[in-house]
């Protein structure tokens, strides 16, 4: 008989200034998967993608050895090999569409997302989790489709993360569905991700979280000359980036969307679902991956740059971006050349493969925990019917999938970015001897093996 360990008292290390909480308990099955992620396999994938010479979205699609067509066919064939270990639960397909001329497209262009779907084992659990990287590349002129455009770090590194996780996880099973995604058109304007995110919205995919890996392979900073292989950034937006219904990106629509979710007016501007996902990533990854410090960056993305997570955010889904800590811009979006002793270009020798391995392990730990957990509680509320120095929270049991064994109440001071305390409770209501005026709270489901759902920030209720 399998022994279930449910913590009555959760031992945690508490955060006061700069350190996030770290729970001690690991799932041995997830730890085994984490350990199987191979830097050697990642290096092989990056080297193979570089060998296609160019993966520019506008490049050749007919050659078997060069161009984006050869690259996407190889990615699909590799994922099909991984899928053979899934006992029929994984299917691999192209998500194809034609991009009309305009902007960074000088002609109608067929784009193909490569999608490997590991179907969840619980037919009552519709949750979907996505990990993604973009497989297209570019040089200085994004319209130059014929140059040598290796794109080793931007973004063969992110593609390798998605593919290596597909290899490791294909032979496992999870209650919820996991999609391993690689997309083109990112450098032309997020076109591949925009298409599949819109499709997901139109087809009502229940995407609980999307993880975008873009530029996750370099550990040397260009301007600061730092060598840093222990930190990774996770970018998350606060106020939702868009009112998904109107698809406009004005500040007014963002504030309206935030008001709808109960963030503004209750101090929750820092508690969007993307921020909850970012905090979850930090806690979970640091539980499983040694010598990795996840840095929460409270922005949608870097200045002057963008990524495929935005396509999902614009369609109402929870998404974050992972990027190396210190970028070297001499190796991004550059024609291959040497000037004043500086080698320019996104070449594979500038990638740090053990570092990409850490990032991949971070992704895996998060995906495996979320896809194994019970669904998050629903209709989470904080009672505001009277003046009191206590806090009453109430919620409903999730209707999807397996039922939680219990719930964690998360608590932190209003100035703290990380959750500081966890209280384990059963039932659907609890009162804490802490003032709702002085702390932030959230509720997450937990199963008998300790897998946690994403936290849900409460709305005021009477």
N, C-alpha and C positions, 0 to 999 in steps of 0.2 A: 504494500500500500504506500502510495506517495505521501510523504509527510508535508503538510502545509505549515509554514511558519508565519504567523501573523503577529507583528510586534504590538504588544499591549503598551509598552513604554518604548517609544522610539528614541534611540540614542542619537543625538545629532551634535555636530559642532556648530556653534551659533555664530552669526555674523553681526558685527557691531559697526565696522567702518568699511573695510575693503574686501573681506573674504565672504564668499557665499557659503551657505550650509553645505555639508557633505554627509550624506548618509553612508553607512558602512556596508549595508547589505547589498550583495550582488546576486544576480541570477546566474548559476553556473552554466546554463545553456547559452545565455547571451554572452557570457565571458568567453566561452569556447568559440563562438562565432567571431567575436572581436579579435581573438588571437589568430584566427585563420586568415584574416585580411593580410595580404602579402605585398610588401614593397617591391618584390621582384616581379610579381604579376603586373603591378601598376606600372613599373618601368617598361615592361614589354608592351603594354597597351599604348603608353605615350609614344614610344619609339615607332610602333606600327602606324599610329595616326600621323606622326611627322613624316613617315616614309611616303605618304601620298603627295608630298611636295606642296600642294595647296589644298586647303579645304574651304576656300572662299565660297560663299553661298552662290556666287555667279559663275563658278568655275565649271569645268567639264563634268558631264554626268554619264558619258558613254564609255570612257576608258575603264579598264579593269584594274589599273595600277595607279592612276593619278586622278586628282580632283575630288570634289565632294561626293560625286556619285559612287566612286570606288570606296570612299571612306564610309558612307552610310551603309553600303551593301556589306562591308566587312563587319561593322558594328552589329548589324542585324544577324549575320551568320554566327558571330561569336555568342551573342545572347541566346540564339537558338541552341547552341551547344550546351550552354548552362541550363537551359530549360529542360533538356533531356533528363536531368536529375530530379525533376519536380513531380514525377509520377502524374503528369498531365495537368498539373495545377497552374503551370505558367504558359502563357502564350505570348509570342513575339510578333509584332506587326508594324507596318508603316502606317503612320497617320499622314496622308498625303493631301496636298492642296496646291492650287496655283496662285501665286502672288502676282497681282496686277502690276503693270509698269507704274513708276512714280517713285519719288524720293530716291532711295538708294537702289532702285531696280530699274535698269534700262530696257527691260523686255519682260514679257510674261515668263515667270520662272516657277518650275515645279519644286516645291520644298517637301521634305519628308522627315517628320519626327520619327525616331525609333522608340517604340514603346514595348516594354516587357512587363506584363501584368501577372503578378503572383496572386492568384485568387485566394481570398480568405476562406477558411474552413467552416466558419459559422454562417449559415445562410440568413440568419436574422441580424447579422452585423454588417451594415452597409458602409462603414467607414473606409476611407481611402487615404493612404499616405504616399507621398511622391518624393523621390530624390532625383535631382536633375543636374546635368551639366550641358554646355553647348559645344557641339563638335565642329562648328565652322571656325575659320581663322581669317586673319587679315594682315596687311602691312600698312604703311603710312597712308596710302590712298585706298580707301575702302572699296573703291570701284575697280581696282586693279586685280583682276581675277587670274592673271597668268604669271605672277611673280612666285618665287619660292616663299611660302608663308607657313612656317612650321607650326606655330601656335602651340608650343609645348606646354606652357603654363596657362595661357589664355586661348583655349580652355581645354586642351587635352587632359590637363590635370583633373578638372571637374568631370569630364567624360569618363576618365579612368575610375574615379570614385564611384560613379553610378554603375559602371560595368563590373567592377570588382565586388561591389555589394550584391549585384545580381548573381554573380558566380557563387558567392558564399551562402546567400540566403535562399537560393532556388531549391535547395534540397531540404529546407525546413518548412514548417507550416505555422501559420499564424491565424488567429480568428478573423482579423481584418485584412483587407487587401493592400498590397504594396506595389507601387508602380515605379519601375526603374526607367528613367526617361533620359534621352539625349536629343537635343534640338538643334536645328540650323537657324540661320537668319538673325542670330543675336546681334552680330556686328552691323547688320543692315537696319536694325530697328526692332529687335525682340519679336521677330515675325513668327518663328516657329512656336515659341511659348504662347504668344498672343492667340494663335489659332487653337491650340489644344486647351488653353484656359477657357476660351469662349465656348468651345465644344463641351467642356466639362460643366460649365454653367448651364448651357442650353439642355444638356442631357441629365442635369440634376445629379452629378456625381457628388457624393457626400465627402468632400475632401476636408479632412480634419487638420492636416498640416502639409506644407510643401517646403522642402529643403533644397535650396539652390546653391550649388558649388561652382564658383566662378573665380578663377585666379587663386588657386589653393596650393601652389607648388613651389613658390620661391621663399627663401628665408633670409635674403640679404636686402637691406634697405638701400635705395639709391642715394639719397641725400644725407642720411644719418649714419651710413656705414655700419648699421647694426646687423649682427648675425643672430637671428631669433628663430629657433625651431620649437619653441614651447608655447607660443601664443597663437591664437586664431581669433579673428573678429567675426561676430555675428551681428549683422545689421537688421534692425527691426523698427518698423514705424510705430508711432504712438497713436495720434489721431488717425483714424482710417484714411487712406489716401484718396478715397473716392466714395461717393454715393453710388453703389453699384447699379442702382436702377436708372440713374440719369447718365452715368458714364461721363461725368464731367469732373475735372480736377481743379476746381476752384477752392479757395480757402473756405468759402461759405458752404459749399457742398460737403467738404470734409468735416466742418464743425457740425453740420446737420446730421451727418452719418454718426459722428461721435455722440451727439445728443441722443440719437435713437438707441445706441448701445448702452446708454447710461453712464458714459465716461465723464463728460463735462458737467460741472456743477456738483460732482461728488468726489472730486480730487482724483479721479481715475484716468486723467490724461496720459498717465504712464502705465496703464493697465489694459491696453488693447490685447486682443488674442495673440497678435504677433509678439508683443512684449512677453506675454505669458509663455509662448513657445520658446523665446530666447532664454528666459530664465530656466525653463525645463531643460533646454540643451546644456546649459552650463552645469546644472546639478547632475544630470545623468552622465554626461561625457566625462566629467571629472571623477565620477564613481568608477568608471571602467578603463579610462585611458591614462596611463602614467605619463608624467611630465607634459601635461597639457593644461594650459590655463585659458579658458574661454573668456574673451573680452566682449562685454555687451556694448555695442555702439548704438546709441539711440538716434539713429537716422535711417531713412529708407535705403539710402545708398551713399556712396562717396560723392564729393563735389564733382560735377561735370561728367559723371558716369552713371550707368544704369545697368540693370540686370533682369534676368527672366523672372525673378520673384515678383517683380512689379506687375507683370502680366496677370499673375494669379491674384494679387492684391486688388487690381483694378476690376476683377470679376467677383470680388467679395470673399476670397479665400484667405486663410491664415498662411503666411509665408515669411521666410527669412532668407538672408543671403550669408554665405560663408566666404570669407576672403582672408588671405594671408595677412600677417600683422604689418609688415613693412614692404611696400611694393617697390620694384625696380622698373621705372618707366623706360629705361633704355632697352628693356626686353619686352615691351608691350607695343603693339601697333607700329612696328618699325620695319623699314626696309633693311635687309641684311647688308651690313657694311661695317667697316672699322674706321673711326675718325679719332684723331688725337689719342690713339692708343686704347680707345674704348670700343668694345665689340657691341654692336647694336643688333637686336633681333631676338625673337622668342625661341631660342634654341634649346634642345633637350639637355645639354650639359649644364644649363642654369637651373634645372629643376632639382629639388631635394626630395628624393623618393621616400625615405623614411618619414619625412614630414607629411607628405601626401598620405602615407599609410596612417598616421595619427588622425588626420582629418577624416579619412574614410572610416576609421574605427569610431570616431565621434558620431558620424552619421549613422552607423550601424546600431550603436547602443541606443540612440534615440528612436530610430525606426522600430527596432525590435521591442523596446519597452512599450511604445505607444500601440503597436499592432497587437501586442499580447494583452494589453490592459482591458479592463472594462471601459465602456464609454463614459464620457464625462457626465456629471450630474446635470440636470436640466432645471430651468426656472429657479436659479439660485438667487435668493433674496436676502437682504439685510433689513430687519424690522426697524421702522422709523415712526412707529405709532405713538411713542411717548418719550419723554425726557428721562434718560437713565445713563448711568456710568457703566452699564454692562452692554454686551452685544449679543443679539439673538440672530442666528442664521438659520434659514430653512431652504429646502431644495426638494426636488423630486427624483426618484430613481430613474436612471436612463432606460429608455424603452428598447434600445438596440442591444442585441447580443446578450452575453452573460451578465448576471447581476453582480454588482460590487459586493465584496465581503464587508466593506466599510468605507469610510471616507477620511481624508485628511483635511483638517482646517488649517490653512496657512495664514500666518500673521507676520507683519513687519511694521516698523515705524514708518511714518509717512515720508521721511527723508531718506530712507534706505532703499537701494535698488533691488536688494535680494530678500527673499523670504527668510525670516529669522527663526521662526518656530513652527512646528507641526504638532497638531493634536489629533490623535486617532479617535474617531467616534463611530458608533453604529446608529442606525435610525436616520431620520431625515430632518432633524432639527436639533440645535444645541445652543446653549447660552453660555457665554464666556465672561469671566470676571475682568474683562478689559473693555475700555470705552471705545465705541465705534468712532468717536470723534478724534481719537488719538492714534489709531492704527488702521492699516489696510488689511483686508481679509480676502481669502479666496477658498474655494472648495474643490477638491479633486477626488475622484473615485480611486479605490485601491482594491486589488483582488487578493486572493489568499496567498499568492506567491510574491506579493509586494510590488507588482507592476502598477504604476500610477498613470492616470489619464492626465490630459492637460488641465491646469487649474482654470476655474471659472470665477471671474470677478462678479460680485453680487450687485444686483440692482436694488434700489430702495423700494421696499414694499410696506404696506400698512396692514 
